[in-house]
Amino acid sequence: MSARQSPIRIGISSCLLGERVRWDGDHKQDSYIRRTLGELFEFVPVCPEVGIGLGVPRPPIRLVGDPEAPRLVGVEDADLDVTGAMQRFGRRQARHLGDLDGYIFKSKSPSCGMKGVKLHTDQGMKRQGVGLYAREFMAANPLIPCEEDDRLGDPALRDNWLERVFTWHRWRQLRRRRLTARRLADFHARHRLAIMTHGQASCRALDDLIARIGTHPLPELADRYIVLLMETLKRRATPRRHSNVLHRLMGHLKRALSPEDRQELLELTDAYCLGKVPRTVPLALLKHHFRKHPHPDVTDQTYLNPGPAELRLRSFY
């Protein structure tokens, strides 16, 4: 399979796909994940508790102790301590699955929860734990876009995660080819408008890294670039920043459109910024005009022209 055709591989807690691997022999199947995402993504299911040899059904386990160094022990039998086994499994899986494009963890799980997991301390129960397996995986693979099933129900959070997944996938495709200065610069140019919606300062910092091509070793520059890019995309885009980008796109059409067409675009962009219409409305009209009046700085922009799978999944909140 060519790099262009390579599947988007997503690690996932097995129970979210309907596998009966939970401590009580049940599952937590999520229909959106299984049916909608499953049509376009290749899932790599993992149940860490089964992975370390605990059976189904099995005694429940929980996090206890220090939030920064919790232990994973039995709820009914504190002598059942699987802390070391889970940490070793997490590190092993982090190496084995380092080529993923994203990960969906089961929320609130003492193994898989990303945040807000029940943590039992001498002062009582707190919701500030991180599942032991998720902790190890994310520490070893900080650039892989990770999210929890519960948070994917929020359109803005889901859209942010999907944007990071598709961006990371495109980056991995780029790195499978021979890295060149031109390819790195082109990658940045394609994503620049999308980056602007997450912060002008970060966009300028990424511009500055690209401007250093030729004066710094390319592999080192690329590593710095992708770390900053993925950190930038974690910040939620805002309607105001989206509006600025939409106005920038309109600027490429100012000589091609009639005053009436320009006014229509302005009104729809203002309506989006006020929350009266979704962003897909001004985007669709912009794409219509750019089909009639192509512009070289716009054609390959992921902001306006994402791939078919991304276009299908994202809500463009």
Secondary structure per residue as TSV (DSSP state, phi and psi in degrees):
chain	resnum	aa	ss	phi	psi
A	1	M	-	360.0	133.2
A	2	S	-	-73.7	164.5
A	3	A	T	-59.7	-37.8
A	4	R	T	-64.9	-32.0
A	5	Q	T	-95.7	0.1
A	6	S	-	-61.2	139.7
A	7	P	-	-71.9	156.9
A	8	I	E	-88.3	112.6
A	9	R	E	-99.3	123.9
A	10	I	E	-121.3	120.2
A	11	G	E	-70.6	149.3
A	12	I	E	-156.8	145.4
A	13	S	E	-64.3	125.5
A	14	S	G	-56.0	-35.5
A	15	C	G	-63.4	-24.8
A	16	L	G	-72.0	-15.9
A	17	L	G	-96.4	4.1
A	18	G	T	97.5	4.0
A	19	E	-	-74.6	132.0
A	20	R	-	-84.3	76.9
A	21	V	-	-121.3	3.8
A	22	R	S	-72.8	168.0
A	23	W	T	-58.5	-30.9
A	24	D	T	-95.8	11.1
A	25	G	S	80.8	8.3
A	26	D	-	-101.5	-172.3
A	27	H	-	-135.3	177.6
A	28	K	-	-133.8	50.5
A	29	Q	-	-56.5	135.0
A	30	D	-	-114.1	117.2
A	31	S	H	-67.1	-36.6
A	32	Y	I	-63.6	-45.9
A	33	I	I	-64.9	-50.0
A	34	R	I	-66.7	-44.8
A	35	R	I	-89.5	-50.9
A	36	T	I	-76.6	-56.7
A	37	L	G	-68.2	-35.4
A	38	G	G	-64.5	-21.9
A	39	E	G	-71.6	-23.8
A	40	L	T	-118.8	-18.7
A	41	F	E	-108.8	153.4
A	42	E	E	-99.2	111.4
A	43	F	E	-83.9	142.9
A	44	V	E	-119.2	93.0
A	45	P	E	-76.8	141.3
A	46	V	E	-141.4	130.0
A	47	C	-	-115.3	103.8
A	48	P	H	-63.8	-31.7
A	49	E	H	-69.5	-39.6
A	50	V	H	-67.0	-36.3
A	51	G	H	-62.2	-28.4
A	52	I	T	-94.6	6.8
A	53	G	T	100.9	3.9
A	54	L	-	-74.7	141.3
A	55	G	-	-83.2	-178.1
A	56	V	S	-132.4	117.9
A	57	P	S	-72.1	173.2
A	58	R	-	-152.1	162.7
A	59	P	-	-63.2	136.3
A	60	P	-	-66.7	152.3
A	61	I	E	-124.7	163.0
A	62	R	E	-149.6	164.5
A	63	L	E	-88.5	138.1
A	64	V	E	-138.4	155.8
A	65	G	E	93.8	-142.4
A	66	D	E	-72.6	128.5
A	67	P	T	-57.2	-31.0
A	68	E	T	-84.8	-18.1
A	69	A	E	-146.6	63.3
A	70	P	E	-73.3	162.7
A	71	R	E	-113.4	153.7
A	72	L	E	-114.5	107.9
A	73	V	E	-132.7	168.5
A	74	G	E	-68.3	144.3
A	75	V	S	-69.8	-44.1
A	76	E	S	-92.6	-25.7
A	77	D	-	-130.7	98.1
A	78	A	T	-65.9	-14.6
A	79	D	T	-73.9	-15.3
A	80	L	-	-79.7	96.6
A	81	D	B	-117.2	111.2
A	82	V	-	-112.0	21.6
A	83	T	H	-57.1	-55.3
A	84	G	H	-62.7	-41.8
A	85	A	H	-62.3	-41.8
A	86	M	H	-69.3	-38.9
A	87	Q	H	-63.8	-43.0
A	88	R	H	-65.3	-40.9
A	89	F	H	-64.4	-41.9
A	90	G	H	-61.8	-42.9
A	91	R	H	-67.0	-39.1
A	92	R	H	-65.8	-45.0
A	93	Q	H	-67.0	-34.5
A	94	A	H	-60.9	-37.2
A	95	R	H	-73.9	-42.1
A	96	H	H	-68.6	-33.6
A	97	L	T	-109.8	27.5
A	98	G	T	-70.1	-7.6
A	99	D	T	-99.5	16.3
A	100	L	-	-73.4	158.8
A	101	D	S	-96.5	-11.5
A	102	G	E	179.7	174.5
A	103	Y	E	-148.3	140.0
A	104	I	E	-118.5	115.5
A	105	F	E	-99.3	153.0
A	106	K	-	-78.1	122.1
A	107	S	T	-66.0	153.0
A	108	K	T	67.8	-1.2
A	109	S	-	-77.0	136.8
A	110	P	T	-66.9	-14.5
A	111	S	T	-98.1	-42.9
A	112	C	T	-111.7	-13.4
A	113	G	-	-62.5	137.0
A	114	M	S	-83.2	-28.5
A	115	K	S	-163.8	161.2
A	116	G	-	66.6	22.3
A	117	V	E	-79.5	143.3
A	118	K	E	-59.3	128.4
A	119	L	E	-127.0	121.8
A	120	H	E	-95.9	122.2
A	121	T	E	-124.8	177.1
A	122	D	T	-64.0	-23.2
A	123	Q	T	-90.9	1.3
A	124	G	E	116.6	-174.6
A	125	M	E	-84.1	134.0
A	126	K	E	-126.7	152.1
A	127	R	E	-102.9	69.4
A	128	Q	E	-139.6	17.0
A	129	G	E	-87.1	162.1
A	130	V	-	-124.9	128.8
A	131	G	-	-52.6	139.8
A	132	L	H	-64.9	-39.8
A	133	Y	H	-67.8	-45.9
A	134	A	H	-60.6	-39.2
A	135	R	H	-59.2	-47.1
A	136	E	H	-67.3	-42.2
A	137	F	H	-64.7	-47.2
A	138	M	H	-68.6	-34.2
A	139	A	H	-64.6	-37.5
A	140	A	H	-81.6	-23.6
A	141	N	-	-131.0	66.6
A	142	P	T	-67.1	-16.2
A	143	L	T	-91.8	-18.1
A	144	I	S	-69.0	125.7
A	145	P	-	-66.8	117.5
A	146	C	E	-116.3	145.6
A	147	E	E	-153.6	163.9
A	148	E	E	-103.0	155.1
A	149	D	T	-60.0	-42.3
A	150	D	G	-60.6	-41.3
A	151	R	G	-72.8	-20.5
A	152	L	G	-69.7	-11.8
A	153	G	G	-75.6	-14.3
A	154	D	S	-88.5	117.6
A	155	P	H	-55.7	-39.0
A	156	A	H	-69.5	-43.7
A	157	L	H	-66.9	-40.1
A	158	R	H	-63.0	-43.2
A	159	D	H	-64.2	-39.2
A	160	N	H	-63.7	-44.6
A	161	W	H	-63.8	-44.3
A	162	L	H	-62.4	-40.8
A	163	E	H	-59.8	-42.9
A	164	R	H	-67.0	-39.1
A	165	V	H	-60.4	-49.7
A	166	F	H	-68.0	-35.6
A	167	T	H	-65.9	-45.2
A	168	W	H	-63.1	-39.5
A	169	H	H	-61.3	-44.2
A	170	R	H	-64.2	-37.2
A	171	W	H	-64.2	-42.8
A	172	R	H	-64.2	-35.9
A	173	Q	H	-63.2	-42.6
A	174	L	H	-60.2	-43.9
A	175	R	H	-73.8	-19.7
A	176	R	H	-71.5	-21.8
A	177	R	S	-90.5	173.1
A	178	R	-	-71.4	122.6
A	179	L	-	-70.1	127.8
A	180	T	-	-129.3	161.4
A	181	A	H	-60.3	-41.2
A	182	R	H	-64.3	-42.2
A	183	R	H	-66.8	-37.5
A	184	L	H	-66.4	-44.8
A	185	A	H	-63.5	-40.5
A	186	D	H	-65.1	-39.4
A	187	F	H	-59.4	-46.9
A	188	H	H	-63.7	-42.3
A	189	A	H	-61.1	-39.8
A	190	R	H	-65.3	-30.7
A	191	H	H	-102.0	0.3
A	192	R	H	-62.4	-43.7
A	193	L	H	-64.8	-40.9
A	194	A	H	-61.6	-41.1
A	195	I	H	-61.3	-38.8
A	196	M	H	-60.1	-28.6
A	197	T	T	-72.7	-10.0
A	198	H	T	-105.2	-1.5
A	199	G	-	144.0	124.3
A	200	Q	H	-66.0	-38.8
A	201	A	H	-62.9	-43.7
A	202	S	H	-67.1	-36.5
A	203	C	H	-62.1	-42.1
A	204	R	H	-64.8	-37.9
A	205	A	H	-64.8	-39.0
A	206	L	H	-69.9	-38.4
A	207	D	H	-56.8	-41.9
A	208	D	H	-65.2	-39.2
A	209	L	H	-62.8	-42.6
A	210	I	H	-65.0	-35.4
A	211	A	H	-65.5	-19.0
A	212	R	T	-87.1	-1.4
A	213	I	B	-56.8	131.1
A	214	G	T	99.2	-18.3
A	215	T	T	-111.9	-9.5
A	216	H	B	-132.4	153.3
A	217	P	-	-56.1	130.8
A	218	L	H	-62.3	-44.9
A	219	P	H	-59.6	-41.3
A	220	E	H	-65.1	-41.5
A	221	L	H	-64.8	-42.0
A	222	A	H	-64.2	-40.0
A	223	D	H	-63.4	-43.1
A	224	R	H	-66.2	-37.9
A	225	Y	H	-62.9	-49.9
A	226	I	H	-70.4	-32.4
A	227	V	H	-62.3	-47.4
A	228	L	H	-67.3	-38.4
A	229	L	H	-62.3	-48.5
A	230	M	H	-68.3	-33.4
A	231	E	H	-67.1	-39.1
A	232	T	H	-63.2	-43.7
A	233	L	H	-69.0	-17.1
A	234	K	H	-68.1	-26.6
A	235	R	S	-72.9	136.3
A	236	R	-	-70.0	131.8
A	237	A	-	-68.5	154.4
A	238	T	-	-119.9	154.1
A	239	P	H	-55.7	-36.6
A	240	R	H	-62.9	-44.1
A	241	R	H	-68.4	-39.1
A	242	H	H	-60.8	-41.1
A	243	S	H	-61.2	-40.6
A	244	N	H	-61.4	-40.4
A	245	V	H	-68.7	-40.4
A	246	L	H	-61.9	-39.6
A	247	H	H	-66.5	-36.8
A	248	R	H	-62.5	-42.0
A	249	L	H	-63.7	-39.3
A	250	M	H	-60.6	-32.7
A	251	G	H	-60.7	-29.4
A	252	H	T	-73.5	-11.5
A	253	L	T	-110.1	-0.1
A	254	K	T	-60.1	-30.5
A	255	R	T	-87.9	-14.2
A	256	A	T	-95.1	-23.7
A	257	L	S	-98.9	154.0
A	258	S	-	-74.2	160.5
A	259	P	H	-56.1	-35.3
A	260	E	H	-66.7	-42.4
A	261	D	H	-66.7	-40.5
A	262	R	H	-62.1	-42.6
A	263	Q	H	-64.0	-39.0
A	264	E	H	-62.0	-43.5
A	265	L	H	-63.6	-41.9
A	266	L	H	-62.5	-42.9
A	267	E	H	-66.1	-39.8
A	268	L	H	-70.7	-36.3
A	269	T	H	-66.0	-41.8
A	270	D	H	-64.4	-39.0
A	271	A	H	-63.8	-39.4
A	272	Y	H	-62.3	-46.2
A	273	C	H	-62.2	-29.5
A	274	L	T	-87.5	-0.1
A	275	G	T	80.2	17.3
A	276	K	S	-88.3	-25.8
A	277	V	S	-137.9	153.1
A	278	P	-	-71.9	161.3
A	279	R	T	-64.7	-22.0
A	280	T	H	-62.2	-23.5
A	281	V	H	-69.1	-57.6
A	282	P	H	-64.9	-31.8
A	283	L	H	-62.9	-44.0
A	284	A	H	-62.5	-39.7
A	285	L	H	-69.4	-39.3
A	286	L	H	-61.2	-44.9
A	287	K	H	-61.4	-38.9
A	288	H	H	-59.2	-45.9
A	289	H	H	-69.9	-36.7
A	290	F	H	-71.7	-25.0
A	291	R	H	-65.3	-35.2
A	292	K	H	-81.6	-31.0
A	293	H	S	-131.1	74.9
A	294	P	-	-59.7	147.8
A	295	H	-	-134.5	132.2
A	296	P	T	-63.1	-25.9
A	297	D	T	-82.7	-2.7
A	298	V	T	-116.8	-31.2
A	299	T	T	-50.3	-45.4
A	300	D	T	-98.1	7.4
A	301	Q	-	-66.6	125.0
A	302	T	T	-65.2	-24.5
A	303	Y	T	-62.9	-40.8
A	304	L	T	-98.2	-29.0
A	305	N	S	-130.8	69.2
A	306	P	-	-71.3	168.0
A	307	G	-	-69.5	167.3
A	308	P	H	-57.4	-43.0
A	309	A	H	-65.6	-43.2
A	310	E	H	-64.9	-42.2
A	311	L	H	-61.2	-36.1
A	312	R	H	-72.8	-36.6
A	313	L	H	-89.9	-37.9
A	314	R	-	-77.5	144.7
A	315	S	-	-90.9	-12.6
A	316	F	-	51.7	52.7
A	317	Y	-	-63.9	360.0
